[in-house]
Amino acid sequence: MNTMTNTADTGRSSMSDLKTDAAAVREDLATLKNDAVDVGTQAAQQVAERVKVGAEHASELAQTAGQQCKAAHESMCKQVTKHPTAAVLLALGAGAVIGRVMWR
């Protein structure tokens, strides 16, 4: 009888250990899930920040390019106003050269 009691106790002990291990695994999985969510959230925040910085940089470049184009346009308008005949002849010559190149 003593052997049966030991076997039953061992079975209960093993089952108890198994339940304890399963609970530990569940806790570990919950922790792992939370950690994965945190990592994903942090990665998304970093991506959003980089996109924001990139958009700001692109906006600054566009503003600078716009200012440079406006300055070049104003300068060209002043030159055309000062020298209208030369501007017309220059435009005619440039058109002839471009037409000749495209004709070939």
SVG drawing of the C-alpha trace seen along z (x, -y; Angstrom):
<svg xmlns="http://www.w3.org/2000/svg" viewBox="-3 -100 25 102">
<polyline fill="none" stroke="black" stroke-width="0.4" points="0.0,0.0 2.8,-2.3 3.9,-2.1 0.5,-3.1 0.5,-6.1 3.9,-7.2 2.8,-6.8 -0.4,-8.9 1.6,-11.5 4.1,-11.6 1.3,-12.0 -0.2,-14.8 3.1,-16.4 3.8,-16.2 0.4,-17.6 1.0,-20.4 4.4,-21.1 2.8,-21.0 0.1,-23.5 2.8,-25.8 4.9,-25.6 1.9,-26.3 1.0,-29.3 4.6,-30.5 4.5,-30.0 1.3,-32.0 2.9,-34.8 5.9,-34.8 3.7,-34.9 1.8,-37.8 5.0,-39.6 6.4,-38.8 3.2,-40.1 3.4,-43.4 7.1,-43.8 6.3,-43.2 3.5,-45.8 5.9,-48.3 8.6,-47.7 6.1,-48.1 4.8,-51.4 8.3,-52.7 9.2,-51.8 6.1,-53.5 6.9,-56.7 10.4,-56.7 9.2,-56.3 6.6,-59.1 9.3,-61.4 11.6,-60.7 8.8,-61.3 8.0,-64.6 11.7,-65.7 11.9,-64.7 8.8,-66.6 10.1,-69.7 13.4,-69.4 11.6,-69.0 9.4,-72.0 12.5,-74.2 14.1,-73.1 11.0,-73.9 10.8,-77.3 14.4,-78.0 14.0,-76.8 10.9,-79.0 12.7,-82.1 15.6,-81.4 13.2,-81.1 11.4,-84.3 14.8,-86.1 15.9,-84.8 12.6,-85.8 12.8,-89.3 16.4,-89.6 15.3,-88.4 12.4,-90.9 14.7,-93.7 17.1,-92.8 14.3,-92.5 13.0,-95.9 16.4,-97.4 17.3,-95.8 14.1,-94.7 15.6,-94.4 18.5,-92.2 16.1,-90.0 13.9,-89.4 17.0,-88.7 18.4,-86.4 15.1,-84.5 14.9,-84.2 18.4,-82.9 17.9,-80.4 14.7,-79.2 16.5,-78.8 19.3,-76.7 16.8,-74.5 14.7,-74.0 17.8,-73.1 18.9,-70.6 15.4,-69.0 15.1,-68.9 18.0,-66.4"/>
</svg>
